[in-house]
Amino acid sequence: MHKLENTCLALEKVVRLTVWLGALLFPALIIVCVYEVGARYLFNASQIWAFDITFMLHGALFMLSGAYGLQKKVHVRIDLFSDMMPRRVQSLMYAVLYAAIFIPAIWILGEAALLRSWSAYVSDEVELMSAWGPLIWPFYAAMTLGIFALVLQTLVEVIRHVVGIFGVQHQDPEDGKLGA
């Protein structure tokens, strides 16, 4: 059981690295927005690249943070009925749902994002909805990384829920809360 928990903790460190990558994008997003607002309203000189950079940075930040949201259990959940179930039944239900539905769905999405990223990189694809036309592969690559981090975190959740079926509860080392 100790090795399993160490594996889960190692995978969660990888997920935290992706959110740190996203956090590095946040100051750039702020700088671009402030620069664009200043250029537009103070100098009447809107920048052609501001919208593209803003949506790419914001989208990358969002995708790189998704797995961390699952790790910290801050995603919106409708657990009206599952809260009334015994903890072991909850663990069984979540393990089955994550393993049978969520992981395959996000794996397919991740594969598609990886192929799209590679295709955009190889072909020097540019954003076609833009007058500026920036290369789009960095945005697709960030999406791909975020999706595969979500796959890793979901695997951790499945492992913890399977362990929870047998009555062993995981304690989060950061906040001390129990969870399956």
N, C-alpha and C positions, 0 to 999 in steps of 0.2 A: 504494500500500500504506500510505503514511503517513496519508492521509486516512481510510482504513478503520480504522486503529488509533486515530486520534483520535476517531472516531465511537464505537468500542467503549469507550474510556476515558470519554467523555462519558456514555454510557448507564450505565456502571458507577458514575459519580458519582450519578446519579439513584437507583440501587439503594441506594447507601450512605446517601442521604437517608432512604430508607424505614426502614432499620435504625436510624438516629438517632432517627426518630420513635418507633420501638418502644422504644429505650433510654430515651426520656423517660417512657415509661409504667412502666418498671421501678421507680423510686422510689415511684410511687403504689401499685403492687402491694404493695411491701414495707410501706408505711404502713398500707394497708387490712388486710393480714394481721396485722401486729403489733397494730393497734388492736382487731381482732376477737378475737384470742387474749387480750389483756388484758381486754377487756370481758367475755368469756365466763368466764375462769377467775378473775379477781380480783373482779369485781363481779356474777357470775352474770347478766349482761345481754347476751345474744347479740343482734347487730344483724340486722335483717330484710334489709338491703341488702348485707351483706358477701359472701355467696355470689355474688350476681349481679355485683357489681363485680369480684370476684376472677376469675370465669370469663371475663368480658368482657375485662378487662385482660390476663389470661394468653393468651387466644385471639388477641387483637390483637397482642400481643408475638410470639407464635409465627408468625402469618401475615406480619407485617412483617419478620421475620428470615429467612424461607425463601429469598428470592432472594439474600441475602448469603451464606447457606450454600452455595448453588450457585456463587456467585462465588469463594468461598474453597475450594471442593471439599471440604467437610466432610460432605456427605451420604453416607449409607451406600450403597456401590456393591458389586456382586458382579462383580469384574473378574478372576476367576480365569482365564478363557479369553482375554479381550481383552488382558491383559498379555503373553500369548505372541505376539500379532500384531505385525507391524511398525507403527511409529508412523503411517504414512500410512493403513494399513488401519484402524487404530483411529479415526483422524480421520474417514475415510469412514463407518464404522459409526456413530459418535456423531452426525455431521452428519445422516445419514439418519434415525436414530432420533429425535433431537430435532425435526427439521423435519417428519417425517411422522407422528409419534405424539404426542410430548410437547406441542409448541406447540399443535396443534389441540385437544388435550384440555384444557389449561389455559386456552386462549382460550374454549372453551365454558363452562368453570367460571367464568371471569372475567365473561363476559357474563351468566350466571345470577346471579352475586353482585351485579353492577351493577344489574340489574333488581330484584332483591330489596331492595337498599339503597334504591333510589329509591322503590319501592313502600312500604317501611317508613317512609321519611321523609314521603312525601305523606300517608299514612294515620295517622301517629302511632302506628304499631304498637308494642305493648308486649310484653315477654317473658311468655308465657302460663303458663310452668311455675313462675312465681315468685309468692310472696305480695306482694312489693313491686311488681312490674310496671313495671320501668324501660323507657324507650324503647330499642328494639333497633337502630335505624338506625346509631348510631355504631359499634357492633360490626360490623355488616355492611359499613359503609364501610371500616373498617380491613381487613377480609378482602378486599374488592375491591381496595384499594390494594396489598396484599401480593401478590395474584394477578397483577395487571398488572405489578408489579415483577419477578415471576418470569418473566413473558412477556418482558420487556425483557432480563433476564439470559440467558434461554435463547436469544434472538436473538443476543446477543453470543457465546454458546458456539457456536452454529451458524456464525457468521461465522468465528470463530477455528478451528473444525474444518475448514471449507472451505478456509481459507488453509493449514491444516496438511496437507491432502491434497497440496498442491503443494510441501511440504517446508519451508515457512516457519514457524518456531516463535515463539510469543508468549512474551515474558519479562515476568512480573509485576513492575511497578515497585516494589511494596512488599516482596516477599520474594525477588525475583531468581530464582525458580524458573521453569523452562521448562514450557510446557504448550501444547496445541493450542488 
